[in-house]
Amino acid sequence: MDAYLEQRVDEKTRELKQAHQHMLHVEKMATIGKMAAVVAHEINNPLSGILTYSKLVSAGLTRTPSLCQAGRDEGSLDLIASESKRCGELVKNLLSFSRVSP
């Protein structure tokens, strides 16, 4: 009878350790999700500003071609705008990842 009880205690101890490990893993994943959301929000604000200003400057150069250096400025601004949009998509994906799914 004592051997049976010891076996059951050992079995339940293993189950508790597994449950504890699983709980730690879930908590770590939740923390990573929260951190991703914070980082995404912090990055998204400057990105929005960069995208907006690059579009404004590009529009200004289009209206006054004499300020443009042989099309290089517009190409650089287009690159800035497209890369800002790309980073914005990454941020949106981070936010999607961080949302708690039901």
C-alpha positions in Angstrom: 0.0 0.0 0.0 2.9 2.4 0.8 4.5 1.8 -2.5 1.2 2.5 -4.3 0.8 5.8 -2.4 4.4 6.8 -3.2 3.8 6.1 -6.8 0.7 8.2 -6.9 2.4 11.1 -5.1 5.3 10.9 -7.6 2.8 10.8 -10.5 0.9 13.8 -9.2 4.1 15.7 -8.5 5.1 15.2 -12.2 1.7 16.4 -13.3 2.0 19.5 -11.2 5.5 20.2 -12.5 4.2 19.8 -16.1 1.3 22.1 -15.3 3.6 24.6 -13.8 5.9 24.6 -16.8 2.9 25.0 -19.1 1.7 28.0 -17.0 5.2 29.6 -17.2 5.2 29.1 -21.0 1.7 30.7 -21.3 2.8 33.7 -19.1 5.9 34.2 -21.2 3.9 34.2 -24.4 1.4 36.7 -23.0 4.4 38.9 -21.9 5.8 38.7 -25.4 2.5 39.7 -26.9 2.2 42.7 -24.6 5.7 43.7 -25.4 5.0 43.4 -29.1 2.0 45.7 -28.7 4.0 48.3 -26.9 6.8 48.2 -29.4 4.4 48.3 -32.3 2.6 51.4 -30.9 5.9 53.2 -30.2 7.2 52.5 -33.7 4.0 53.3 -35.5 3.8 56.9 -34.4 7.2 58.0 -35.8 6.5 55.9 -39.0 3.3 57.7 -39.6 5.1 61.0 -39.3 7.8 60.0 -41.6 5.3 58.8 -44.2 3.2 62.0 -43.9 6.2 64.3 -44.2 7.7 62.4 -47.1 4.4 62.7 -49.0 4.2 66.5 -48.2 7.7 67.2 -49.3 7.2 65.1 -52.4 4.1 67.0 -53.2 6.0 70.3 -52.7 8.7 69.1 -55.1 6.2 68.2 -57.7 4.7 71.7 -57.5 8.2 73.4 -57.6 10.4 71.3 -60.0 13.2 73.8 -59.7 13.9 72.5 -56.2 14.3 68.9 -57.4 17.8 67.6 -58.2 17.2 65.8 -61.5 14.5 63.5 -60.0 16.8 62.1 -57.3 14.9 63.8 -54.5 11.6 62.5 -55.7 13.0 59.0 -56.0 14.5 59.2 -52.5 11.2 60.4 -51.1 9.3 57.6 -52.9 11.7 55.1 -51.3 11.2 56.7 -47.9 7.4 56.5 -48.4 7.4 52.9 -49.6 9.8 51.7 -46.8 7.7 53.5 -44.2 4.6 51.7 -45.5 6.5 48.4 -45.4 7.5 49.0 -41.8 3.9 50.0 -41.0 2.7 46.7 -42.3 5.2 44.9 -40.0 3.9 47.0 -37.1 0.3 46.0 -38.0 1.3 42.4 -38.1 3.0 42.8 -34.6 -0.2 44.3 -33.3 -2.3 41.4 -34.8 0.1 38.9 -33.1 -0.2 40.7 -29.8 -4.0 40.7 -29.7 -5.6 38.0 -27.5 -7.5 35.6 -29.6 -10.6 34.0 -28.1 
